[in-house]
């Protein structure tokens, strides 16, 4: 499960819009109102990981977040030129080591329900064929991504919507989820990163679940699409704006910063095909500027559309993004990219901080 297609050309970047990285720590006052359901979902992911690091309570997924901070997070530069901005401190609403810039936007692509089952079937087959080898005891899941998301910037008491600069995120997790390491300038301005190892400072070891899964947890999930979807609906009951949107969001989270075993990876797409309201967007761009076809679903409450982006020919998962497609909500205008990510490397390594290249 290693996708690393060529990136977009400079010309294509100029035609594209802007994006935003997910905040992985507690957000400044007033910042939450600018994040729609998807961002909120990604943040929980981020906070799940932070909880593992002993940094606070576990909250509902905002995540990228991975998974949220363990997020998923991933991500990156969406369609659009990224304009460098001045660095912002956490008090401004920015991330610790990531410069902020103008809000990223993108043309809103047309969506259709035509061909959804057929496309997800092809994606499911590709997932089964391209899934990586099973992990062995003592190894770690390594994921490198590019990511960015929106946030509220407050200067002299005045707020506006801005986005973090596209940046690289690296995360390592042991198979049982009790050991890990995260390098992400949006979370910690130290280039060395920070530990995600458990137990936390209180001696607690959170139990893995759909919002904070470990490799071992995923390996035990059913690969029957109907039973899998039933489990997702049951365990996310009461979360999100609607049961269907939350189920779609949860599956999307599992596609990002995790390493689903081959059987489960394929089953996730078959389960997604059974969720009402799923559509196809013919052209979407991930955080790394790679064009592809998207499987998406509109959150009728927030007006945001969550898009899973796949290579048009190989159907390999590239990344995801959340775009405001219906109406305006204050500073959030139609076409605003609320979150974007791109998976650059997904692999199994033998040690924390080891990368596939170093492994040889």
ABEGO torsion letter per residue (X at the ends): XBBBBBBBBAAAAAABBBBBBBBABBBBBGAAAABBAAAAAAAAAAAAAAAAAGAEBBBBBABBBBGBAABABEEEBBBEBBBBBBBBBAAAGBBAABBBBBBBBBBBBBBBABGAAAAAAAAAAAAAAABBBBBBBGBBBBBBBBBBBBBBBBBGGBBBBBBBBBBBBBBBBBAAGABBBBBBAAABABAAEBBABOBBAAGBBBBBBAABBBAAAAAABBABAAAAAAAAAAAABGBEABAAAAAAAAAAAAABBBBBBAAAAAAAAAAAAABBGBBBBABBBBAAGBBBBBBBBBBAAAGBBBBBBBBAAAGBBAEBBBBBABEBBEABBBGBBABBBBBABBBBBABBGBBAAAAX
